[in-house]
Amino acid sequence: MSDKDLRINEQIRVREVRLIRDDGGQQGIIATLEALAIAKEQSLDLVEVAPQASPPVVKIMDYGKFKFENEKKVRDSKKKQKLLKLKEIRMQPKIDEHDMDFKSKHVQEFLAEGNKVKVTIRFRGRELAHTELGLDVLKDVLKRIEGEYVMDKAPAMEGRFMSMVLSPKTKK
């Protein structure tokens, strides 16, 4: 539940509520006005934590601090998320040995950084008649990068391109 749908203090419009003190102890079922008076007496807020319960559960707490803690949790969880990027390496079926080494090294680096890699072979003109050459190039790339990957999408033709998608092996 987000703090936008939490009702506080005078926004709580029911006759009686189940009150939880700021130390976590149960006060029991009491009138809302009485609960609000107890909260004001302690210079704290009355926050509805379970509106679906019967009667609704309210807690005496510092609402500003509660809101700040929730926002902090959300920020921390966003920091821990890893965004996967899709990097693309393009080649041609007539690729030279040195260029193949160079491109394979880049594929390995991208996988080591934790990115997905799309390896694409572009066919031009009459090369389209010999797509098996492109498949050989993709298999050669796989041999050169060894077992550091998981194949998400096997080599397949898409128009004038043949491509495959690799992702890094997850570390346990």
C-alpha positions in Angstrom: 0.0 0.0 0.0 1.4 3.4 -0.9 1.4 6.3 1.5 -1.0 8.2 -0.9 -4.0 6.0 0.1 -3.2 6.1 3.8 -5.6 8.3 5.7 -4.3 10.3 8.7 -5.8 12.2 11.7 -9.1 13.9 10.7 -9.3 12.0 7.4 -10.3 8.9 9.3 -14.1 8.9 9.2 -15.2 5.8 11.1 -16.8 5.6 14.5 -14.4 3.2 16.1 -10.9 1.8 15.3 -8.5 -0.8 16.6 -5.6 1.2 18.0 -1.9 0.2 18.1 0.3 2.4 20.2 3.6 3.9 18.9 5.6 1.2 20.8 3.7 -1.5 18.9 1.4 -2.5 21.8 -2.4 -3.1 21.2 -4.7 -0.5 22.9 -7.9 -2.3 21.7 -11.0 -1.1 20.0 -11.8 2.6 20.9 -13.7 5.6 19.5 -11.8 7.4 16.7 -12.1 10.8 18.5 -10.5 9.2 21.6 -7.7 7.7 19.5 -7.1 11.0 17.9 -6.9 12.8 21.2 -4.3 10.2 22.5 -2.2 10.8 19.3 -2.4 14.6 19.7 -1.4 14.3 23.4 1.8 12.5 22.3 2.4 15.1 19.4 2.1 12.2 16.9 -0.3 11.3 14.0 -3.0 8.7 13.8 -2.4 6.7 10.6 -4.8 4.1 9.2 -2.6 1.1 8.4 -5.3 -1.5 7.5 -8.5 0.2 6.2 -10.0 -3.1 5.0 -10.1 -4.6 8.5 -13.2 -4.4 10.6 -12.9 -2.2 12.5 -10.0 -0.4 10.6 -6.6 -0.7 12.3 -4.8 2.6 13.1 -1.4 3.3 14.5 0.0 6.2 16.5 3.2 7.3 14.7 5.2 10.2 13.3 3.7 10.3 9.8 6.6 12.4 8.3 9.2 10.0 9.5 7.1 7.0 8.3 6.8 8.6 4.8 10.5 9.3 4.7 11.4 5.7 5.6 9.1 4.4 2.9 10.6 6.7 0.2 14.1 5.6 1.4 13.2 1.9 0.9 11.9 2.6 -2.6 15.1 4.5 -3.5 17.3 1.7 -2.2 15.4 -1.0 -4.1 15.8 1.1 -7.3 19.5 1.3 -6.7 19.8 -2.5 -6.5 18.0 -3.1 -9.8 20.4 -3.9 -12.7 19.2 -2.6 -16.1 20.1 -5.0 -18.9 21.2 -3.4 -22.0 21.2 -5.0 -25.5 24.5 -4.4 -27.3 24.7 -5.2 -31.0 27.8 -6.5 -32.9 27.5 -6.4 -36.7 29.5 -8.4 -39.2 29.5 -9.7 -42.8 29.8 -13.2 -44.0 33.2 -12.4 -45.5 34.9 -11.4 -42.3 38.6 -11.6 -41.9 40.3 -13.7 -39.1 41.7 -10.6 -37.2 38.3 -8.8 -37.4 36.6 -11.9 -36.1 39.0 -12.0 -33.1 38.4 -8.3 -32.5 34.6 -8.6 -32.6 34.5 -11.8 -30.5 36.6 -10.0 -27.9 34.0 -7.2 -27.8 31.2 -9.8 -27.4 33.0 -11.3 -24.4 33.5 -7.9 -22.8 29.8 -7.0 -23.2 28.8 -10.3 -21.6 31.3 -9.8 -18.8 29.7 -6.4 -18.1 26.3 -8.2 -17.7 24.8 -7.0 -21.0 22.9 -9.0 -23.6 24.5 -9.1 -27.0 22.9 -9.4 -30.4 25.3 -10.7 -33.0 24.1 -9.8 -36.5 25.4 -10.8 -39.9 24.4 -8.5 -42.8 24.1 -10.0 -46.3 24.5 -7.8 -49.4 23.6 -8.7 -52.9 24.4 -12.3 -53.9 25.6 -13.1 -50.4 21.9 -13.9 -49.7 22.2 -17.0 -51.8 24.8 -18.4 -49.3 23.3 -17.8 -45.8 25.2 -20.9 -44.6 28.4 -18.8 -44.6 26.7 -16.4 -42.1 25.7 -19.4 -39.9 29.3 -20.6 -40.0 30.5 -17.1 -38.8 28.0 -17.1 -35.9 29.1 -20.6 -34.9 32.7 -19.4 -35.0 31.9 -16.5 -32.7 30.3 -19.0 -30.2 33.5 -21.2 -30.3 35.7 -18.1 -29.6 33.7 -16.9 -26.6 33.5 -20.3 -24.9 30.9 -21.1 -22.3 30.3 -17.7 -20.8 26.9 -17.2 -22.3 23.3 -18.5 -22.5 21.7 -18.4 -26.0 18.4 -16.5 -25.8 17.6 -16.6 -29.5 19.2 -19.1 -31.9 20.6 -17.9 -35.2 17.7 -17.0 -37.5 17.1 -15.0 -40.7 15.3 -11.6 -40.5 15.2 -10.1 -44.0 18.8 -9.4 -45.1 20.1 -10.1 -41.6 20.9 -13.3 -39.6 21.1 -12.7 -35.9 21.3 -14.5 -32.5 21.0 -13.1 -29.0 23.2 -14.1 -26.1 23.0 -13.2 -22.5 25.6 -13.7 -19.7 25.5 -16.7 -17.4 24.0 -15.7 -14.1 26.4 -15.8 -11.2 25.2 -17.6 -8.1 
